[in-house]
């Protein structure tokens, strides 16, 4: 999983990413992925809350709901992601991760 996150951070992954691959990411893999996406400001918060690949999968499914505000509210209230811009950027990168674009 670490090698996958490193390839992801370096933009070397190609093809569509399978959800099971993402769900296999550990907390340190998520931290590396955030750093590679210039979202390092979220790294410590995500690690403190033990956000792993399974958590990313849940957040991705939340972001697919009609009311996108649900995920943003979750990020702000549960994960203390108080920078709205960082939260929006995270949602965009989360979609790229699951849709195989990054």
N, CA, C and O atoms as a GROMACS GRO file, in nm:
protein
  408
    1UNK      N    1   0.083  -0.119   0.000
    1UNK     CA    2   0.000   0.000   0.000
    1UNK      C    3   0.087   0.126   0.000
    1UNK      O    4   0.052   0.227  -0.061
    2UNK      N    5   0.202   0.119   0.069
    2UNK     CA    6   0.291   0.236   0.072
    2UNK      C    7   0.344   0.266  -0.067
    2UNK      O    8   0.349   0.381  -0.108
    3UNK      N    9   0.385   0.161  -0.138
    3UNK     CA   10   0.437   0.183  -0.274
    3UNK      C   11   0.330   0.243  -0.362
    3UNK      O   12   0.359   0.330  -0.445
    4UNK      N   13   0.205   0.198  -0.346
    4UNK     CA   14   0.096   0.254  -0.425
    4UNK      C   15   0.079   0.403  -0.394
    4UNK      O   16   0.061   0.484  -0.484
    5UNK      N   17   0.084   0.437  -0.265
    5UNK     CA   18   0.069   0.577  -0.227
    5UNK      C   19   0.184   0.661  -0.282
    5UNK      O   20   0.163   0.775  -0.323
    6UNK      N   21   0.305   0.605  -0.282
    6UNK     CA   22   0.419   0.679  -0.336
    6UNK      C   23   0.402   0.700  -0.486
    6UNK      O   24   0.429   0.810  -0.536
    7UNK      N   25   0.358   0.596  -0.558
    7UNK     CA   26   0.333   0.614  -0.702
    7UNK      C   27   0.224   0.718  -0.724
    7UNK      O   28   0.232   0.801  -0.814
    8UNK      N   29   0.121   0.712  -0.638
    8UNK     CA   30   0.011   0.808  -0.647
    8UNK      C   31   0.063   0.949  -0.625
    8UNK      O   32   0.029   1.041  -0.700
    9UNK      N   33   0.145   0.967  -0.522
    9UNK     CA   34   0.197   1.101  -0.490
    9UNK      C   35   0.285   1.154  -0.602
    9UNK      O   36   0.292   1.274  -0.625
   10UNK      N   37   0.353   1.064  -0.671
   10UNK     CA   38   0.442   1.106  -0.780
   10UNK      C   39   0.372   1.110  -0.915
   10UNK      O   40   0.435   1.138  -1.017
   11UNK      N   41   0.244   1.083  -0.916
   11UNK     CA   42   0.169   1.087  -1.042
   11UNK      C   43   0.201   0.973  -1.135
   11UNK      O   44   0.178   0.984  -1.256
   12UNK      N   45   0.254   0.862  -1.082
   12UNK     CA   46   0.294   0.751  -1.166
   12UNK      C   47   0.185   0.646  -1.183
   12UNK      O   48   0.199   0.557  -1.267
   13UNK      N   49   0.079   0.654  -1.106
   13UNK     CA   50  -0.027   0.555  -1.119
   13UNK      C   51  -0.106   0.584  -1.246
   13UNK      O   52  -0.136   0.699  -1.277
   14UNK      N   53  -0.138   0.478  -1.318
   14UNK     CA   54  -0.221   0.498  -1.436
   14UNK      C   55  -0.334   0.397  -1.436
   14UNK      O   56  -0.330   0.298  -1.362
   15UNK      N   57  -0.434   0.420  -1.520
   15UNK     CA   58  -0.552   0.336  -1.520
   15UNK      C   59  -0.643   0.377  -1.406
   15UNK      O   60  -0.610   0.465  -1.326
   16UNK      N   61  -0.759   0.313  -1.400
   16UNK     CA   62  -0.852   0.350  -1.294
   16UNK      C   63  -0.815   0.278  -1.166
   16UNK      O   64  -0.772   0.163  -1.166
   17UNK      N   65  -0.832   0.347  -1.058
   17UNK     CA   66  -0.798   0.294  -0.927
   17UNK      C   67  -0.917   0.214  -0.875
   17UNK      O   68  -1.030   0.262  -0.875
   18UNK      N   69  -0.890   0.096  -0.831
   18UNK     CA   70  -0.997   0.015  -0.775
   18UNK      C   71  -1.021   0.055  -0.631
   18UNK      O   72  -0.927   0.087  -0.558
   19UNK      N   73  -1.146   0.054  -0.591
   19UNK     CA   74  -1.182   0.094  -0.456
   19UNK      C   75  -1.110   0.007  -0.353
   19UNK      O   76  -1.072   0.057  -0.247
   20UNK      N   77  -1.090  -0.120  -0.382
   20UNK     CA   78  -1.022  -0.208  -0.287
   20UNK      C   79  -0.877  -0.165  -0.266
   20UNK      O   80  -0.823  -0.183  -0.157
   21UNK      N   81  -0.813  -0.109  -0.370
   21UNK     CA   82  -0.677  -0.059  -0.354
   21UNK      C   83  -0.674   0.057  -0.256
   21UNK      O   84  -0.588   0.063  -0.168
   22UNK      N   85  -0.767   0.148  -0.270
   22UNK     CA   86  -0.773   0.263  -0.181
   22UNK      C   87  -0.805   0.216  -0.039
   22UNK      O   88  -0.744   0.264   0.057
   23UNK      N   89  -0.899   0.125  -0.026
   23UNK     CA   90  -0.938   0.078   0.106
   23UNK      C   91  -0.823   0.008   0.178
   23UNK      O   92  -0.825  -0.004   0.300
   24UNK      N   93  -0.723  -0.038   0.105
   24UNK     CA   94  -0.606  -0.102   0.164
   24UNK      C   95  -0.502  -0.004   0.216
   24UNK      O   96  -0.404  -0.044   0.278
   25UNK      N   97  -0.522   0.125   0.192
   25UNK     CA   98  -0.426   0.225   0.238
   25UNK      C   99  -0.433   0.238   0.390
   25UNK      O  100  -0.541   0.242   0.449
   26UNK      N  101  -0.317   0.244   0.452
   26UNK     CA  102  -0.309   0.267   0.596
   26UNK      C  103  -0.306   0.416   0.626
   26UNK      O  104  -0.310   0.499   0.536
   27UNK      N  105  -0.297   0.448   0.753
   27UNK     CA  106  -0.294   0.588   0.796
   27UNK      C  107  -0.172   0.660   0.738
   27UNK      O  108  -0.183   0.774   0.693
   28UNK      N  109  -0.057   0.595   0.738
   28UNK     CA  110   0.064   0.660   0.683
   28UNK      C  111   0.052   0.677   0.532
   28UNK      O  112   0.103   0.774   0.477
   29UNK      N  113  -0.015   0.582   0.465
   29UNK     CA  114  -0.038   0.596   0.320
   29UNK      C  115  -0.125   0.717   0.290
   29UNK      O  116  -0.098   0.793   0.197
   30UNK      N  117  -0.228   0.735   0.370
   30UNK     CA  118  -0.316   0.851   0.353
   30UNK      C  119  -0.237   0.980   0.376
   30UNK      O  120  -0.255   1.078   0.303
   31UNK      N  121  -0.150   0.979   0.477
   31UNK     CA  122  -0.067   1.097   0.504
   31UNK      C  123   0.022   1.129   0.384
   31UNK      O  124   0.034   1.245   0.345
   32UNK      N  125   0.083   1.026   0.325
   32UNK     CA  126   0.168   1.047   0.208
   32UNK      C  127   0.085   1.097   0.090
   32UNK      O  128   0.130   1.184   0.016
   33UNK      N  129  -0.034   1.043   0.073
   33UNK     CA  130  -0.120   1.086  -0.036
   33UNK      C  131  -0.158   1.233  -0.020
   33UNK      O  132  -0.156   1.309  -0.117
   34UNK      N  133  -0.192   1.273   0.102
   34UNK     CA  134  -0.226   1.413   0.128
   34UNK      C  135  -0.108   1.504   0.096
   34UNK      O  136  -0.124   1.608   0.032
   35UNK      N  137   0.012   1.465   0.140
   35UNK     CA  138   0.132   1.544   0.113
   35UNK      C  139   0.155   1.558  -0.038
   35UNK      O  140   0.187   1.666  -0.086
   36UNK      N  141   0.137   1.448  -0.111
   36UNK     CA  142   0.157   1.449  -0.256
   36UNK      C  143   0.056   1.535  -0.330
   36UNK      O  144   0.077   1.572  -0.445
   37UNK      N  145  -0.055   1.566  -0.264
   37UNK     CA  146  -0.160   1.647  -0.324
   37UNK      C  147  -0.160   1.790  -0.269
   37UNK      O  148  -0.257   1.864  -0.287
   38UNK      N  149  -0.054   1.827  -0.205
   38UNK     CA  150  -0.040   1.960  -0.143
   38UNK      C  151  -0.152   1.988  -0.042
   38UNK      O  152  -0.201   2.100  -0.031
   39UNK      N  153  -0.191   1.883   0.030
   39UNK     CA  154  -0.292   1.895   0.134
   39UNK      C  155  -0.231   1.857   0.270
   39UNK      O  156  -0.299   1.803   0.358
   40UNK      N  157  -0.103   1.886   0.284
   40UNK     CA  158  -0.032   1.853   0.407
   40UNK      C  159  -0.092   1.918   0.531
   40UNK      O  160  -0.071   1.869   0.642
   41UNK      N  161  -0.166   2.027   0.513
   41UNK     CA  162  -0.228   2.094   0.628
   41UNK      C  163  -0.333   2.003   0.693
   41UNK      O  164  -0.371   2.025   0.808
   42UNK      N  165  -0.380   1.903   0.621
   42UNK     CA  166  -0.479   1.810   0.675
   42UNK      C  167  -0.416   1.684   0.732
   42UNK      O  168  -0.483   1.606   0.801
   43UNK      N  169  -0.288   1.663   0.705
   43UNK     CA  170  -0.220   1.538   0.742
   43UNK      C  171  -0.229   1.505   0.890
   43UNK      O  172  -0.271   1.395   0.926
   44UNK      N  173  -0.191   1.597   0.975
   44UNK     CA  174  -0.189   1.569   1.119
   44UNK      C  175  -0.329   1.542   1.173
   44UNK      O  176  -0.348   1.453   1.257
   45UNK      N  177  -0.427   1.618   1.125
   45UNK     CA  178  -0.565   1.598   1.170
   45UNK      C  179  -0.615   1.461   1.126
   45UNK      O  180  -0.677   1.390   1.205
   46UNK      N  181  -0.590   1.425   1.001
   46UNK     CA  182  -0.636   1.295   0.952
   46UNK      C  183  -0.567   1.183   1.029
   46UNK      O  184  -0.632   1.084   1.064
   47UNK      N  185  -0.438   1.196   1.055
   47UNK     CA  186  -0.365   1.093   1.129
   47UNK      C  187  -0.416   1.082   1.273
   47UNK      O  188  -0.432   0.972   1.326
   48UNK      N  189  -0.441   1.196   1.336
   48UNK     CA  190  -0.491   1.195   1.474
   48UNK      C  191  -0.627   1.127   1.484
   48UNK      O  192  -0.659   1.066   1.586
   49UNK      N  193  -0.705   1.137   1.378
   49UNK     CA  194  -0.838   1.074   1.375
   49UNK      C  195  -0.834   0.937   1.308
   49UNK      O  196  -0.937   0.876   1.281
   50UNK      N  197  -0.711   0.889   1.281
   50UNK     CA  198  -0.689   0.755   1.224
   50UNK      C  199  -0.765   0.732   1.093
   50UNK      O  200  -0.826   0.627   1.073
   51UNK      N  201  -0.759   0.832   1.005
   51UNK     CA  202  -0.822   0.820   0.874
   51UNK      C  203  -0.734   0.731   0.786
   51UNK      O  204  -0.618   0.762   0.760
   52UNK      N  205  -0.791   0.620   0.742
   52UNK     CA  206  -0.721   0.528   0.654
   52UNK      C  207  -0.800   0.517   0.523
   52UNK      O  208  -0.891   0.595   0.498
   53UNK      N  209  -0.764   0.421   0.440
   53UNK     CA  210  -0.830   0.405   0.312
   53UNK      C  211  -0.978   0.372   0.323
   53UNK      O  212  -1.058   0.416   0.241
   54UNK      N  213  -1.014   0.295   0.424
   54UNK     CA  214  -1.156   0.265   0.443
   54UNK      C  215  -1.233   0.393   0.475
   54UNK      O  216  -1.346   0.411   0.430
   55UNK      N  217  -1.171   0.480   0.555
   55UNK     CA  218  -1.234   0.608   0.587
   55UNK      C  219  -1.250   0.693   0.462
   55UNK      O  220  -1.353   0.757   0.442
   56UNK      N  221  -1.146   0.693   0.376
   56UNK     CA  222  -1.156   0.768   0.250
   56UNK      C  223  -1.271   0.716   0.166
   56UNK      O  224  -1.342   0.793   0.101
   57UNK      N  225  -1.288   0.585   0.166
   57UNK     CA  226  -1.397   0.525   0.088
   57UNK      C  227  -1.533   0.573   0.139
   57UNK      O  228  -1.621   0.606   0.060
   58UNK      N  229  -1.549   0.578   0.270
   58UNK     CA  230  -1.675   0.627   0.328
   58UNK      C  231  -1.696   0.773   0.291
   58UNK      O  232  -1.806   0.813   0.254
   59UNK      N  233  -1.589   0.854   0.301
   59UNK     CA  234  -1.602   0.995   0.266
   59UNK      C  235  -1.636   1.013   0.119
   59UNK      O  236  -1.713   1.101   0.082
   60UNK      N  237  -1.577   0.928   0.034
   60UNK     CA  238  -1.608   0.936  -0.109
   60UNK      C  239  -1.756   0.908  -0.132
   60UNK      O  240  -1.822   0.981  -0.206
   61UNK      N  241  -1.808   0.803  -0.068
   61UNK     CA  242  -1.950   0.772  -0.084
   61UNK      C  243  -2.037   0.886  -0.032
   61UNK      O  244  -2.141   0.915  -0.090
   62UNK      N  245  -1.995   0.949   0.076
   62UNK     CA  246  -2.068   1.065   0.128
   62UNK      C  247  -2.070   1.177   0.025
   62UNK      O  248  -2.170   1.248   0.010
   63UNK      N  249  -1.959   1.194  -0.046
   63UNK     CA  250  -1.949   1.304  -0.143
   63UNK      C  251  -2.036   1.281  -0.266
   63UNK      O  252  -2.061   1.375  -0.342
   64UNK      N  253  -2.082   1.159  -0.286
   64UNK     CA  254  -2.166   1.128  -0.401
   64UNK      C  255  -2.313   1.157  -0.375
   64UNK      O  256  -2.395   1.151  -0.466
   65UNK      N  257  -2.346   1.188  -0.252
   65UNK     CA  258  -2.484   1.219  -0.217
   65UNK      C  259  -2.527   1.348  -0.284
   65UNK      O  260  -2.443   1.431  -0.320
   66UNK      N  261  -2.655   1.366  -0.301
   66UNK     CA  262  -2.708   1.487  -0.363
   66UNK      C  263  -2.666   1.612  -0.287
   66UNK      O  264  -2.637   1.715  -0.348
   67UNK      N  265  -2.662   1.603  -0.156
   67UNK     CA  266  -2.624   1.718  -0.074
   67UNK      C  267  -2.475   1.708  -0.040
   67UNK      O  268  -2.437   1.645   0.058
   68UNK      N  269  -2.393   1.771  -0.123
   68UNK     CA  270  -2.248   1.767  -0.103
   68UNK      C  271  -2.204   1.830   0.029
   68UNK      O  272  -2.094   1.805   0.078
   69UNK      N  273  -2.292   1.912   0.084
   69UNK     CA  274  -2.259   1.981   0.209
   69UNK      C  275  -2.239   1.881   0.324
   69UNK      O  276  -2.170   1.911   0.421
   70UNK      N  277  -2.298   1.762   0.312
   70UNK     CA  278  -2.285   1.661   0.416
   70UNK      C  279  -2.139   1.629   0.444
   70UNK      O  280  -2.097   1.625   0.560
   71UNK      N  281  -2.061   1.606   0.339
   71UNK     CA  282  -1.919   1.574   0.358
   71UNK      C  283  -1.844   1.694   0.411
   71UNK      O  284  -1.761   1.680   0.501
   72UNK      N  285  -1.870   1.812   0.358
   72UNK     CA  286  -1.800   1.932   0.405
   72UNK      C  287  -1.830   1.956   0.552
   72UNK      O  288  -1.740   1.992   0.629
   73UNK      N  289  -1.955   1.938   0.593
   73UNK     CA  290  -1.990   1.953   0.735
   73UNK      C  291  -1.917   1.850   0.820
   73UNK      O  292  -1.871   1.880   0.930
   74UNK      N  293  -1.907   1.728   0.768
   74UNK     CA  294  -1.837   1.621   0.839
   74UNK      C  295  -1.689   1.658   0.856
   74UNK      O  296  -1.633   1.643   0.965
   75UNK      N  297  -1.627   1.705   0.750
   75UNK     CA  298  -1.486   1.743   0.757
   75UNK      C  299  -1.464   1.854   0.859
   75UNK      O  300  -1.368   1.851   0.935
   76UNK      N  301  -1.554   1.950   0.859
   76UNK     CA  302  -1.539   2.063   0.952
   76UNK      C  303  -1.566   2.023   1.096
   76UNK      O  304  -1.490   2.062   1.185
   77UNK      N  305  -1.671   1.945   1.120
   77UNK     CA  306  -1.710   1.915   1.257
   77UNK      C  307  -1.633   1.798   1.318
   77UNK      O  308  -1.592   1.805   1.435
   78UNK      N  309  -1.612   1.694   1.242
   78UNK     CA  310  -1.549   1.574   1.297
   78UNK      C  311  -1.398   1.574   1.286
   78UNK      O  312  -1.328   1.521   1.373
   79UNK      N  313  -1.348   1.632   1.178
   79UNK     CA  314  -1.203   1.627   1.154
   79UNK      C  315  -1.136   1.762   1.174
   79UNK      O  316  -1.017   1.777   1.147
   80UNK      N  317  -1.210   1.859   1.219
   80UNK     CA  318  -1.155   1.993   1.245
   80UNK      C  319  -1.086   2.053   1.123
   80UNK      O  320  -0.992   2.131   1.137
   81UNK      N  321  -1.133   2.018   1.004
   81UNK     CA  322  -1.077   2.075   0.882
   81UNK      C  323  -1.144   2.211   0.862
   81UNK      O  324  -1.240   2.223   0.786
   82UNK      N  325  -1.094   2.310   0.931
   82UNK     CA  326  -1.162   2.438   0.936
   82UNK      C  327  -1.129   2.530   0.821
   82UNK      O  328  -1.192   2.634   0.804
   83UNK      N  329  -1.032   2.493   0.742
   83UNK     CA  330  -1.003   2.573   0.623
   83UNK      C  331  -1.093   2.523   0.511
   83UNK      O  332  -1.072   2.414   0.457
   84UNK      N  333  -1.192   2.602   0.476
   84UNK     CA  334  -1.289   2.560   0.376
   84UNK      C  335  -1.222   2.528   0.244
   84UNK      O  336  -1.260   2.430   0.178
   85UNK      N  337  -1.125   2.607   0.204
   85UNK     CA  338  -1.054   2.582   0.079
   85UNK      C  339  -0.984   2.448   0.080
   85UNK      O  340  -0.986   2.376  -0.020
   86UNK      N  341  -0.921   2.413   0.192
   86UNK     CA  342  -0.854   2.283   0.203
   86UNK      C  343  -0.955   2.170   0.197
   86UNK      O  344  -0.929   2.066   0.136
   87UNK      N  345  -1.070   2.189   0.260
   87UNK     CA  346  -1.174   2.086   0.257
   87UNK      C  347  -1.225   2.065   0.114
   87UNK      O  348  -1.245   1.951   0.072
   88UNK      N  349  -1.246   2.174   0.041
   88UNK     CA  350  -1.291   2.163  -0.098
   88UNK      C  351  -1.185   2.095  -0.185
   88UNK      O  352  -1.217   2.010  -0.268
   89UNK      N  353  -1.060   2.133  -0.165
   89UNK     CA  354  -0.952   2.073  -0.241
   89UNK      C  355  -0.943   1.922  -0.212
   89UNK      O  356  -0.919   1.842  -0.302
   90UNK      N  357  -0.962   1.886  -0.085
   90UNK     CA  358  -0.960   1.746  -0.047
   90UNK      C  359  -1.069   1.668  -0.121
   90UNK      O  360  -1.043   1.560  -0.173
   91UNK      N  361  -1.190   1.723  -0.126
   91UNK     CA  362  -1.301   1.654  -0.194
   91UNK      C  363  -1.266   1.634  -0.342
   91UNK      O  364  -1.293   1.527  -0.397
   92UNK      N  365  -1.208   1.734  -0.405
   92UNK     CA  366  -1.168   1.720  -0.544
   92UNK      C  367  -1.064   1.611  -0.564
   92UNK      O  368  -1.074   1.531  -0.657
   93UNK      N  369  -0.964   1.607  -0.477
   93UNK     CA  370  -0.859   1.505  -0.486
   93UNK      C  371  -0.914   1.367  -0.452
   93UNK      O  372  -0.870   1.267  -0.508
   94UNK      N  373  -1.010   1.361  -0.360
   94UNK     CA  374  -1.073   1.234  -0.326
   94UNK      C  375  -1.142   1.175  -0.448
   94UNK      O  376  -1.133   1.055  -0.473
   95UNK      N  377  -1.212   1.259  -0.522
   95UNK     CA  378  -1.277   1.211  -0.644
   95UNK      C  379  -1.174   1.165  -0.747
   95UNK      O  380  -1.194   1.064  -0.813
   96UNK      N  381  -1.067   1.238  -0.761
   96UNK     CA  382  -0.961   1.198  -0.854
   96UNK      C  383  -0.903   1.063  -0.815
   96UNK      O  384  -0.874   0.980  -0.901
   97UNK      N  385  -0.885   1.041  -0.685
   97UNK     CA  386  -0.829   0.915  -0.637
   97UNK      C  387  -0.918   0.798  -0.674
   97UNK      O  388  -0.869   0.696  -0.724
   98UNK      N  389  -1.046   0.811  -0.652
   98UNK     CA  390  -1.138   0.700  -0.678
   98UNK      C  391  -1.174   0.686  -0.825
   98UNK      O  392  -1.213   0.578  -0.869
   99UNK      N  393  -1.163   0.792  -0.900
   99UNK     CA  394  -1.199   0.786  -1.041
   99UNK      C  395  -1.078   0.760  -1.129
   99UNK      O  396  -1.088   0.762  -1.251
  100UNK      N  397  -0.962   0.733  -1.067
  100UNK     CA  398  -0.844   0.693  -1.140
  100UNK      C  399  -0.773   0.803  -1.215
  100UNK      O  400  -0.701   0.775  -1.311
  101UNK      N  401  -0.793   0.927  -1.174
  101UNK     CA  402  -0.729   1.038  -1.243
  101UNK      C  403  -0.605   1.086  -1.172
  101UNK      O  404  -0.533   1.172  -1.224
  102UNK      N  405  -0.578   1.036  -1.056
  102UNK     CA  406  -0.461   1.087  -0.984
  102UNK      C  407  -0.420   1.002  -0.872
  102UNK      O  408  -0.323   1.033  -0.803
   0.00000   0.00000   0.00000
